[in-house]
Amino acid sequence: MNYQQITCDIDGPLMIVTLNRPDKLNAYTGTMGAEIADAFQRADEDDNVRAIIVTGAGRAFCAGADVSGGANSFDTSGSHGAGVFASAGQRSGRFVEAIFNCRKPSIAAINGAAVGVGITMTLPMDIRIASRGAKIGFIFARRGLVPEAGSAWFLPKLVGLPQSLRWCLSGRTFDADEAQAGGLVSEVVEPDALLKRARQIAHEMTAETSAVSVALTRQMLWRFAGAPDPFELLAIDKPMSVERGGHADVREGVQSFIEKRKPAFPGKVSQDMPSQYPWWPAAE
């Protein structure tokens, strides 16, 4: 598909999504959000895609929402503000839901400035790494806005409430080293090594793992990490393990271990998800 504000390339088992408004420091618009959602939905449906990497073209990852409309940039009574907040694309999807519900793991390769929605869009992704020199900020309080894209739910899960409050209430920008120290990014690497490292991490997650197991594990961890007790999870993980125990993936996993070789899992997320999936209400 031809996109206007992102590019989407297939590199073996990886989908590389690049935010592509370099002359605007990849400033976010509703069109960009809809295109991100579409790309993640396509990755979700393609059994050949095992992981997604998201990065930015040029010298920024995403410098926040497009404020070229001036003081009225977020006023939806005008066309510019309406365009910033618009979320409906060809599949009428929103990027937060598309990233969160995707059955493939995703990595944000933050190659420069990532502020406002430029950083909150990465929170539903599974891993964030940043290039040295990247600037990050949850700047909403300095714009009279509130944290969006579900970030008031995602951020405390990732870095804890005290760190979330410190970053969000001040609205200040901070560097990649502080982001790593606070648990927001897992690694800081030199700019020319960023995509190479993101590919290595994607390889670690996909080279010897079952696509179905990864899809299920990702959802279990995200959805139950904040549960008040383990009982709902226990009602799901045992029958899921029993059902998976008779699948060809498990036979291959055990046999490859016995034979000391790399596994070749046959399972596909498009057709081999267990009967317990999804265990959450369909409306989500």
Secondary structure, 3 states (H helix, E strand, C coil): CCCCCEEEEEECCEEEEEECCHHHCCCECHHHHHHHHHHHHHHHHCCCCCEEEEEECCCEEECCECCCCHHHCCCCCCHHHHHHHCCCCCCCCCHHHHHHHCCCCEEEEECCEEECHHHHCCCCCCEEEEECCCEEECCHHHCCCCCCCCHHHHHHHHHCHHHHHHHHHHCCEEEHHHHHHCCCCCEEECHHHHHHHHHHHHHHHHCCCCHHHHHHHHHHHHHHCCCCCCHHHHHHHHHHHHHHHCCHHHHHHHHHHHCCCCCCCCCCCCCCCCCCCCCCCCCC
